[in-house]
């Protein structure tokens, strides 16, 4: 009797965990699945009551209308260029700054690092005006560089990479120094390759954040040829007046595809990076 009850408890615990995870997955993926389903409906079917989870007559007409109403390829190119350069720039600056704060001794290192962390508490809405005025003086407003260059410094990335470098053995750098390697060579050849999981975290998070960014492009860009995809999708809101919500959601689905692909591809290094960070510290 005791053996039977003991074997039943792990099964009940497993069933409970699977049930909870299934419910959480449904709550998380429910809006996404509903968006995809609605984008495949005819406009007249978008507001059916009671709503149907699966369209009765799926059609891709809404996607064709999206391509007819906005230049999806140009918007996607602008977003890809901006997010790729921002992600690469953040990976570089975070690695350099994190290594400096972790392995190089210089005056006022602790106060400066505290100042870097303090910038994480300042929202972008507070700094957008001085950033705009500075970019205007440099004649960079209404250019893609206005979205790229100011986004390269990253306080979170600096903190993360500092923790990575602090968790690495000092013996590696000392051995390279004995062999005649300088500080730059030690960073580039010894520590930077070991920090690849941390750089993967920064790259994936930066890509997903800036791909969906709306506020800064809204303020800094005025020409339609410099619009990013989230900003260009705003013009689809006119379809709401005609009841064509499927067109709007079709544009949303198209904008989600690259972010989902990046997350799927980067999921493993992201998970490994977070795990190794916990082990190091």
N, C-alpha and C positions, 0 to 999 in steps of 0.2 A: 504493500500500500504506500509505503514511504517512497519507494523507488518510482512508482507511477506518478505521484504528486510532484516529485522533484523533476521528472522529465517533462511534465506538462507546463511548469512555470516558465522555462525558457521559450517554449513554443508560444505561450500567451504573450510573453514580452516581445518576441519577434513579430507576431501579428499586430500588436499594438504599435510598434515602431513603424512597420510598413504602412499601416492605416494612417498614422499621423503624417508620414512623409507623402503619402498619396494625396491627402487633403491639402497639404501645403502646396504640392505641385499643381493641383487643380486651381487653387486660388491664385497662384503665380502665373500660370500659363493660360488661365481662363480669358483674361482680357486680350491676350495676344491671339488666341484661337478665334475669339469673337471678331477681332479686327480683320483677320484674314477671311473669315466666313462672310462678313458684311461686304468686304471689297469685291467679292465674287457675285453679289446679288445685283439684280436689276434695280434701278432707282425706285420703282414703285413698290418693291419688296423690302426696302430698307427699314421702313417704319411699321411693319406688320405687327399687330397685336392679337394674340400673344406672339412674341418673337420666336422665330424658328432657329435652332442652333445650326442647321445645315440648310443652305439655299436649295429651293426646289428645282431651279433651273440655272445652275452656275454659268456665269459668262465672264469673259475677260474684257468686256467693253470699257469698264472703268479704267483699266490700265492703259488702254489705247487713248482714252481721253486725257489721261495725265500727260502722256507724251505729246499730245496735240496742243495742250494748253501751256506747258512750260518746257524749257530746254533741259530735260533731265540729264542728258549726257554732259552738258557744260557744268551744271550744278554739281553733279557727281564728281567731275574732274576737279573742280575747285575744292570741294570738301576733301577729296582724297589727297590732293597736294598739300592742303593746309594741315590736315591731321597727321599725315606721314611725316612732314617736316617738323611739326610740333613734337610728335612722339620721339623722333630721332634726336631733336635738340634737347628735350628734357632728359633723355637717357644719358646724353653726353655731359650736360651741366650737372646733373645729379651725381654721376659717377665722380667727376672731378671735385665737386664741392664736398661730397661725402667722404672721399679719400683724404682731402685736406683736413677736414675736421676730425677725422679718426686717427690719422697716422702722422700728421705734420704738426710740430709744435710752433706756435707763433703767438705774439702778444694779442691779448683780448680775444682769445679763441672762444672761451666760454660765453662771454657777453655777446659776441657776434652770432654764435650758434643760437643763443636764446632769442636774439633779434630775428633770426631766420624763422624760428618756430613761431614767434609772435605774429608774423605775417599770415600764418594760417588762419588766424582769427579775424582777419580783415577781409570782408566780402569784396568781390570784384566791383560791385555797384559803388563802393566808396572811392575806389581809385580810378574809375573809368574817365572822369573829367580831366584830372592831370595827365593821364596817359593819352587821352585824345589831344590835348593841347600840345604835348610833347611831340606826338606823331605829326601834328599839323605843322609845327616848326620844322620838322624834318621832311616835309612834303611826302609823307607816307600814308596819309589818310586816303580812303577809298582805293587801297591796294591790298593784295593778299598778304604782303609783308606786314601790314598793320595787325593782322591776326596771328602771324607766325612768331615774329621776334619777341613781342612782350610776353608770350606764353612760354618761352624757353626756361626761365628760372622757375623752379618748383621746390617749395619748402618741404612738402611731403616726400618728394623723391630724394632730397638731400638728407632728410632724417632717416629714411629707409636705407639708403646706401651707407650712411655712417654706421648704422647698426650692423650691416653686413660686414663692413671692413673691420669693425671692432671685434667681431666674432671670429676673424681669421687669425691664425697663429702668426706672431711677430717673427718667429724663427725663419719663415720663408723670406721675408724682406731682408732680414739680417744676413742670411746665406747669400742672397743675390748681391747685397752690398759688399760682402767680402770678395765676391767674384768681380767686383769693379763696376757694378751697375749703379747708375744714378737714380735719383728719385723718380724721374719720368719713366725710365726703363723699368724700374721696379713696379710702378703702377701699371704700365701697359702690358708687361710680359708676365707678371706674377699675380697681382691682385685682381686686375680687371677681368681676366678670363674666369676666375673663381666666382665673380659676382654676377655672372650671366643670369641666374634665376631672379635676382633682384632687379636687374635691368629689364627682364621680361615682364615683371609685374608693372613697372613704370610704363613700359611701352603699351601694354594692353589697356591699362587704365586710362592713359592719356589719349589713346586712339578713340576709345568708346566715349570719353567725356567730350572731347573736342569735335567728334563727328556729330554729336547731337547739340552742340553749343548754338545758342540762339541770341543771347543778349549782346555779346560783343560784336558779332557781325551786324546786328541791327543798328548799333551805334556808329560803327566805324566804316561801314560800306553803304554807298548810295547808288552806285552803278549796277544795273542788273547783271552785267557780264562778270562782276566780282562777287555775286551772291553765292553763298554756300547752299547746300541742299535744304537744311531746315528753314532758312530764310526764304528760299524760293517756293517752298510748299505753302507759304502763307497765302499766295495768290490763288490757291485752290479753294479757299474759304468761300469764294463767291458761289461755289456750287451748292452751299448749304441753303441758299435762298431758293433754289429750284428743287430742293429735296434730294439732290444727288450726293448723299453722304458717302456712297460707295466710292466716288471719285476721290474724295478727301482721304478716305482710309486706304485706298489703293496707293496713293502717294506715300502714306505713312508706312505701308508694308515695304515699298521699294526702298525707303530710307533705312529700314531696319535690317535689310539683308546684309550689307557689308559689316555692320557692327556685330551681327550674330555670327558671321563667318570668322571674324577676327577672334571673337570670344571662343568659338569652338576650336579653332586652331591653337589659340594661346591658352586654353584651359589647363592643359597638362603642365606647361612651364609655370603658369600662374599658381597652380596648386603646389607644385614642387618648391617654388620660391617662397611661398608663405610657410610651408612646412619647415624648410631649411632655416628660415629666419627664426622660427620658434626654437629649433634645435640649437642654433648658434647662441641664442641668448638665454 
